[in-house]
Amino acid sequence: MSINTSIYVRPSTSSAAYLDWLQMLTGAGLILFMWSHMILVASVNLGAGAMNTLAHFFEATYMAQVGGPLVGATMLFHFILAARKVPFRAEQQGTIWKHAKFLHHQDTWLWLVQAFTAMIILIMGSIHMWVVLTDLPITAAKSAARIQGGFWLVFYLILLPMVELHVGIGFYRIGVKWGFIKRKNRKKFHKFENILTGIFIFIGLITLIRFWFLTTA
Ligand code: HEM
């Protein structure tokens, strides 16, 4: 006779709903952070002085020193919450892949993109935050030097689309899951999400080009 030694306890419906709420709230917080972050970094397009002034403000008020680690912790917490549903094992991945092909529904594919980009963002986002936050103060000259070195340019060219896809799809999925995107306006919102993702990738690329050519005395 075999004894089942599994200690897996299925969460109750109410705790599963509570964890879903937390996942959504941390996700929404991170979406707002990423939109603000992209706009703040893009301030370099107005001149190195504009970016330096903003960076100085965030450091003088300790928002970078306190907010940075908080963003990191939120990212990790959001990942742990979302990991409840991510297929990590090979057989689970095989099953979800078969289901996605069988269902042939765009939202299932979007979910797969969401799970894949999450892994990359967790690793690359953590490295990026560590490098920036352990080398304060943030200045346009330091950022430009990093990007002009080449390595960080390639790094950001990978991270940028990963983040923007994840943020765009996440925004759309929150809308579908929590009901403000209804079946009849799904297509419209989907288009809106694609445009938004495109705009942020465009802003990010312009900013990287600006850093590449930036000369500071
Ligand atoms: C509070 C934490 C963060 C700070 C202080 C910060 C700061 C910066 C700075 C100063 C740059 C300019 C490039 C450089 O200096 O190397 C930058 C670029 C970038 N960051 Fe962050 N960052 C933070 C969090 C994140 C997170 C969580 C992500 C995504 C997971 C992220 C993604 C990016 C990307 C993709 C770029 C390139 C931007 C572009 O294309 O113009 N950052 N960040």
Boltz pocket constraint, residues with backbone or C-beta under 6 A from the ligand:
constraints:
  - pocket:
      binder: B
      contacts: [[A, 37], [A, 41], [A, 42], [A, 64], [A, 67], [A, 68], [A, 69], [A, 71], [A, 75], [A, 121], [A, 124], [A, 125], [A, 126], [A, 128], [A, 129], [A, 132], [A, 133], [A, 138], [A, 139], [A, 142], [A, 143], [A, 144], [A, 146], [A, 147], [A, 152], [A, 156], [A, 159], [A, 160], [A, 163], [A, 203], [A, 204], [A, 205], [A, 207], [A, 208]]
      max_distance: 6.0
